Amino acid sequence: MDDSSPFTATTLAEEALLGLLMPLWQLVIGAVVLVVILVSVGRLARRGPSRMSTALLVTAAAIAGLAVLGVLFQR
């Protein structure tokens, strides 16, 4: 007797499709983040050095926080 489910092929196909789409979404999100960072750096550079140092500290704290969250929520 074959004990495999009739839904196995459909489930595997859906997972494969999502697996192919996932890198595309990561690329889109990465491109949007890069554009936002470039625009923000341009605005900060026009405002002067005091704002740049504060922005660097805030950015460093955000990076550290995201790294900690990534480690905590890692599977």
URKASUL-V914883 format. One record per residue. RES is the residue in three letters. SS is DSSP state (H for helix, E for strand, L for the rest). PSI is psi in degrees with one decimal (NA if undefined). NEAR is the number of other ideal C-beta (glycine too) atoms within 8 Angstrom. Layout:
res | ss | psi | near
RES | SS | PSI | NEAR
RES | SS | PSI | NEAR
//
This chain:
res | ss | psi | near
MET | L | 141.7 | 2
ASP | L | 116.6 | 3
ASP | L | 13.1 | 3
SER | L | 149.5 | 5
SER | L | 146.9 | 4
PRO | L | -13.1 | 5
PHE | L | -2.0 | 6
THR | H | -45.2 | 8
ALA | H | -41.5 | 7
THR | H | -43.7 | 7
THR | H | -44.9 | 8
LEU | H | -38.2 | 8
ALA | H | -40.5 | 8
GLU | H | -41.0 | 8
GLU | H | -36.7 | 8
ALA | H | -41.1 | 8
LEU | H | -45.7 | 8
LEU | H | -34.8 | 8
GLY | H | -34.4 | 7
LEU | H | -35.2 | 8
LEU | H | -27.0 | 8
MET | H | -47.3 | 8
PRO | H | -31.2 | 7
LEU | H | -44.8 | 8
TRP | H | -38.2 | 8
GLN | H | -37.7 | 8
LEU | H | -43.1 | 8
VAL | H | -45.9 | 8
ILE | H | -43.1 | 8
GLY | H | -40.0 | 8
ALA | H | -41.9 | 8
VAL | H | -42.7 | 8
VAL | H | -41.3 | 8
LEU | H | -43.0 | 8
VAL | H | -44.3 | 8
VAL | H | -41.0 | 8
ILE | H | -43.5 | 8
LEU | H | -41.7 | 8
VAL | H | -42.6 | 8
SER | H | -42.5 | 9
VAL | H | -39.5 | 8
GLY | H | -44.2 | 8
ARG | H | -42.0 | 8
LEU | H | -37.8 | 10
ALA | H | -34.1 | 7
ARG | H | -23.3 | 6
ARG | H | -20.5 | 7
GLY | L | 169.4 | 6
PRO | H | -31.9 | 5
SER | H | -39.1 | 6
ARG | H | -32.1 | 9
MET | H | -43.1 | 11
SER | H | -40.3 | 8
THR | H | -41.3 | 8
ALA | H | -37.4 | 10
LEU | H | -39.9 | 8
LEU | H | -42.7 | 8
VAL | H | -42.2 | 8
THR | H | -42.1 | 8
ALA | H | -41.2 | 8
ALA | H | -39.9 | 8
ALA | H | -41.1 | 8
ILE | H | -45.0 | 8
ALA | H | -41.3 | 8
GLY | H | -43.0 | 8
LEU | H | -36.9 | 8
ALA | H | -42.2 | 8
VAL | H | -44.5 | 8
LEU | H | -39.6 | 8
GLY | H | -40.5 | 8
VAL | H | -39.8 | 7
LEU | H | -37.7 | 6
PHE | L | 9.5 | 5
GLN | L | 140.1 | 5
ARG | L | NA | 1
//
